Amino acid sequence: MTIPVIDHFINGQRRAPSPDASTSNVFNPATGQVIAHVKAARSAEVNQAVAGAAAAFEAWSQMSLGRRTAVLFAFRQLLAAGTDELAKIVVREHGKVLDDARGEVGRGLDVVDFACGIPELLKGSYSPQVSTDFDVYSFREPLGVVAGITPFNFPVMVPLWMAPLAIATGNTFILKPSKQDPSASLFLADLWTKAGLPDGVFQVIQGGRGSVADLLIHPDIRAISFVGSTPVARHIHQVGTSHGKRVQALGGAKNHAVILPDADLDFAAASTVAAAFGAAGQRCMAIATAVVIDAVADDFVEQVVAKARNVKVADGMTPGVDMGAVISQAARDRIEDTVDSAQRDGAAIVLDGRGWRPADSPEGFFTGPTVIDHVRPGMRAYDEEIFGPVLTVVRVRDLDEALCLVNANPYGNGAVVFSASGGDARRFVRGVNAGMIGVNVPIPVPVPYYSFGGWKDSLIGESHIYGPDGVRFYTRAKVITQRWPSQSPSQSQSQGASFHFASASS
């Protein structure tokens, strides 16, 4: 059987990569089989994509808001109609279950909906008569060519956090998807073309570190958006800003859920299990650690283990399945090695998913749900981002100790509290050092008219993604101060000119 090679998408066309480019395998995680090859873009191909995007920017940036919005609405309709087909592509290359992949497309659609309102979002301001005969107004302009570097865990949603707003605001966009699940990017490119987007406005280059390096230093790229691990986010931010670019760099996470004694423990346990093991824990907003008050810890852990045992794990295309495979064999080995380390450190493995393999797909990249109790800071299982189906449990005396624990962690992406007390919940919301907070909500991803972003090591720099912050990131402001001197022949054109710095009261 011939294994296909994933194309680039340059200047409105799928483009076969250079045959001698470095090659990576694309796997179906549920079977462990190689289903495609992806070849890294050579520097010449990156340059061609950037040149095409720069040329397209000249016309697209001057396109009326009405025509831009028409393309966005058409894209939105095509994306909604193609949800099932796109979701199946995600399942095949990522391993998540089909309903979860459909949900990913749906969350991307939410951002497209937001971008369809771009005429309202780009409205400037006007202030007449700020000084005698002076008016001031402002508006925002696009930057130029911008690029997005996206992770494997959301091959549809994260590109749709970036591209619709970048394009709606008048920029042209180059996507560098993960080489582990690259096919969704080409499906999106085809939809943009069908929606009427001009050639060159949306481009896709495949590859890995070399392709990223070319984007980071290219003088014609004005901004970089990135979602991934914290070490890579630091590198992207450092190199990109040193080359004069704006950079959004969202890093890793270690999200905590604090369970207080007055919480509905059945609800909290069910929510924690779903948030810890959905997508096999490969979400930047997954609950990684449950912080439980001692008084209810035994009961909570018992309920979590009972519910986690019932998580259905199989190929993501299997009806009724809850959790699929992890992305790669290397990821599975790393996850299970982290569980080994917790056992060596004295933690209690109360549910052990190591070595779990489905009988009908023993070569797939599966590991079962794992729950580790009596975890402490300093253990590798607590300190590191596991990014897999592993829930660690830390026991504390009270809310004060819980807040100290969460705030001492270097990550600050999301944090959740389960409680029936409005006062305790408010203390948590006001006191926790994280960017996105849930109150009895296990995965508090904001709707698109807010912005997504964490604190501390979960965000390098200050730019959050999508929402109002996304509009600001992809545009820059112009402020115009104007005056129209009298054209009467009897009045000098220099009337009102002054050598001193005027104020608004002049």
ChimeraX attribute file (.defattr): number of C-alpha atoms within 10 A of each C-alpha:
attribute: neighborCount
match mode: 1-to-1
recipient: residues
	/A:1	3
	/A:2	6
	/A:3	11
	/A:4	12
	/A:5	18
	/A:6	21
	/A:7	23
	/A:8	30
	/A:9	24
	/A:10	25
	/A:11	22
	/A:12	19
	/A:13	16
	/A:14	16
	/A:15	15
	/A:16	14
	/A:17	21
	/A:18	14
	/A:19	10
	/A:20	9
	/A:21	13
	/A:22	15
	/A:23	16
	/A:24	17
	/A:25	17
	/A:26	26
	/A:27	24
	/A:28	25
	/A:29	27
	/A:30	28
	/A:31	19
	/A:32	19
	/A:33	14
	/A:34	15
	/A:35	17
	/A:36	20
	/A:37	19
	/A:38	25
	/A:39	24
	/A:40	27
	/A:41	27
	/A:42	20
	/A:43	14
	/A:44	11
	/A:45	19
	/A:46	24
	/A:47	16
	/A:48	14
	/A:49	24
	/A:50	27
	/A:51	17
	/A:52	21
	/A:53	28
	/A:54	22
	/A:55	18
	/A:56	21
	/A:57	24
	/A:58	14
	/A:59	12
	/A:60	26
	/A:61	21
	/A:62	12
	/A:63	12
	/A:64	11
	/A:65	19
	/A:66	12
	/A:67	14
	/A:68	22
	/A:69	19
	/A:70	15
	/A:71	21
	/A:72	26
	/A:73	18
	/A:74	17
	/A:75	25
	/A:76	24
	/A:77	14
	/A:78	17
	/A:79	23
	/A:80	15
	/A:81	11
	/A:82	15
	/A:83	17
	/A:84	16
	/A:85	13
	/A:86	21
	/A:87	22
	/A:88	21
	/A:89	20
	/A:90	30
	/A:91	25
	/A:92	23
	/A:93	24
	/A:94	29
	/A:95	33
	/A:96	32
	/A:97	29
	/A:98	26
	/A:99	19
	/A:100	18
	/A:101	27
	/A:102	21
	/A:103	14
	/A:104	20
	/A:105	25
	/A:106	17
	/A:107	20
	/A:108	24
	/A:109	24
	/A:110	18
	/A:111	24
	/A:112	25
	/A:113	17
	/A:114	18
	/A:115	29
	/A:116	25
	/A:117	15
	/A:118	20
	/A:119	15
	/A:120	10
	/A:121	17
	/A:122	17
	/A:123	11
	/A:124	13
	/A:125	10
	/A:126	13
	/A:127	11
	/A:128	13
	/A:129	13
	/A:130	14
	/A:131	14
	/A:132	12
	/A:133	11
	/A:134	15
	/A:135	16
	/A:136	16
	/A:137	14
	/A:138	14
	/A:139	15
	/A:140	18
	/A:141	17
	/A:142	25
	/A:143	21
	/A:144	24
	/A:145	28
	/A:146	30
	/A:147	28
	/A:148	27
	/A:149	23
	/A:150	23
	/A:151	21
	/A:152	21
	/A:153	24
	/A:154	26
	/A:155	25
	/A:156	31
	/A:157	20
	/A:158	25
	/A:159	24
	/A:160	23
	/A:161	27
	/A:162	29
	/A:163	26
	/A:164	27
	/A:165	29
	/A:166	29
	/A:167	26
	/A:168	28
	/A:169	28
	/A:170	26
	/A:171	29
	/A:172	32
	/A:173	30
	/A:174	26
	/A:175	25
	/A:176	26
	/A:177	27
	/A:178	20
	/A:179	22
	/A:180	24
	/A:181	28
	/A:182	30
	/A:183	25
	/A:184	20
	/A:185	24
	/A:186	21
	/A:187	16
	/A:188	21
	/A:189	23
	/A:190	18
	/A:191	19
	/A:192	25
	/A:193	18
	/A:194	14
	/A:195	19
	/A:196	15
	/A:197	23
	/A:198	18
	/A:199	19
	/A:200	26
	/A:201	31
	/A:202	32
	/A:203	28
	/A:204	30
	/A:205	27
	/A:206	27
	/A:207	24
	/A:208	21
	/A:209	9
	/A:210	14
	/A:211	19
	/A:212	19
	/A:213	14
	/A:214	16
	/A:215	26
	/A:216	26
	/A:217	16
	/A:218	15
	/A:219	12
	/A:220	16
	/A:221	26
	/A:222	23
	/A:223	23
	/A:224	27
	/A:225	29
	/A:226	24
	/A:227	25
	/A:228	20
	/A:229	19
	/A:230	20
	/A:231	12
	/A:232	17
	/A:233	24
	/A:234	18
	/A:235	14
	/A:236	25
	/A:237	23
	/A:238	17
	/A:239	15
	/A:240	25
	/A:241	18
	/A:242	12
	/A:243	15
	/A:244	14
	/A:245	21
	/A:246	21
	/A:247	27
	/A:248	26
	/A:249	30
	/A:250	32
	/A:251	26
	/A:252	26
	/A:253	31
	/A:254	26
	/A:255	28
	/A:256	30
	/A:257	31
	/A:258	29
	/A:259	29
	/A:260	26
	/A:261	20
	/A:262	12
	/A:263	18
	/A:264	15
	/A:265	21
	/A:266	14
	/A:267	13
	/A:268	25
	/A:269	25
	/A:270	17
	/A:271	19
	/A:272	29
	/A:273	29
	/A:274	22
	/A:275	23
	/A:276	32
	/A:277	27
	/A:278	23
	/A:279	28
	/A:280	28
	/A:281	25
	/A:282	20
	/A:283	21
	/A:284	24
	/A:285	22
	/A:286	31
	/A:287	31
	/A:288	29
	/A:289	26
	/A:290	28
	/A:291	28
	/A:292	25
	/A:293	21
	/A:294	17
	/A:295	14
	/A:296	16
	/A:297	22
	/A:298	14
	/A:299	13
	/A:300	23
	/A:301	20
	/A:302	13
	/A:303	18
	/A:304	23
	/A:305	19
	/A:306	15
	/A:307	16
	/A:308	23
	/A:309	16
	/A:310	10
	/A:311	17
	/A:312	15
	/A:313	23
	/A:314	26
	/A:315	27
	/A:316	27
	/A:317	17
	/A:318	14
	/A:319	11
	/A:320	13
	/A:321	17
	/A:322	23
	/A:323	29
	/A:324	30
	/A:325	31
	/A:326	28
	/A:327	28
	/A:328	21
	/A:329	18
	/A:330	10
	/A:331	17
	/A:332	22
	/A:333	16
	/A:334	15
	/A:335	22
	/A:336	22
	/A:337	14
	/A:338	20
	/A:339	25
	/A:340	16
	/A:341	14
	/A:342	23
	/A:343	16
	/A:344	11
	/A:345	15
	/A:346	13
	/A:347	21
	/A:348	17
	/A:349	18
	/A:350	15
	/A:351	19
	/A:352	19
	/A:353	19
	/A:354	18
	/A:355	12
	/A:356	14
	/A:357	18
	/A:358	17
	/A:359	8
	/A:360	10
	/A:361	14
	/A:362	13
	/A:363	15
	/A:364	25
	/A:365	27
	/A:366	34
	/A:367	28
	/A:368	30
	/A:369	28
	/A:370	24
	/A:371	25
	/A:372	24
	/A:373	22
	/A:374	14
	/A:375	24
	/A:376	19
	/A:377	13
	/A:378	10
	/A:379	17
	/A:380	17
	/A:381	27
	/A:382	22
	/A:383	14
	/A:384	16
	/A:385	19
	/A:386	22
	/A:387	25
	/A:388	28
	/A:389	30
	/A:390	29
	/A:391	28
	/A:392	25
	/A:393	25
	/A:394	24
	/A:395	22
	/A:396	18
	/A:397	12
	/A:398	17
	/A:399	21
	/A:400	12
	/A:401	14
	/A:402	24
	/A:403	18
	/A:404	13
	/A:405	17
	/A:406	22
	/A:407	17
	/A:408	12
	/A:409	18
	/A:410	17
	/A:411	27
	/A:412	28
	/A:413	27
	/A:414	29
	/A:415	31
	/A:416	28
	/A:417	26
	/A:418	27
	/A:419	20
	/A:420	15
	/A:421	13
	/A:422	10
	/A:423	10
	/A:424	16
	/A:425	20
	/A:426	13
	/A:427	14
	/A:428	22
	/A:429	18
	/A:430	10
	/A:431	13
	/A:432	21
	/A:433	24
	/A:434	22
	/A:435	19
	/A:436	23
	/A:437	26
	/A:438	19
	/A:439	20
	/A:440	21
	/A:441	17
	/A:442	27
	/A:443	25
	/A:444	17
	/A:445	17
	/A:446	15
	/A:447	14
	/A:448	22
	/A:449	16
	/A:450	15
	/A:451	21
	/A:452	23
	/A:453	26
	/A:454	27
	/A:455	22
	/A:456	18
	/A:457	22
	/A:458	27
	/A:459	26
	/A:460	25
	/A:461	19
	/A:462	14
	/A:463	21
	/A:464	24
	/A:465	27
	/A:466	30
	/A:467	23
	/A:468	17
	/A:469	17
	/A:470	24
	/A:471	23
	/A:472	21
	/A:473	23
	/A:474	28
	/A:475	20
	/A:476	12
	/A:477	12
	/A:478	11
	/A:479	13
	/A:480	12
	/A:481	12
	/A:482	13
	/A:483	13
	/A:484	9
	/A:485	14
	/A:486	12
	/A:487	9
	/A:488	8
	/A:489	7
	/A:490	7
	/A:491	10
	/A:492	11
	/A:493	13
	/A:494	9
	/A:495	9
	/A:496	8
	/A:497	8
	/A:498	8
	/A:499	5
	/A:500	6
	/A:501	6
	/A:502	10
	/A:503	8
	/A:504	9
	/A:505	7
	/A:506	8
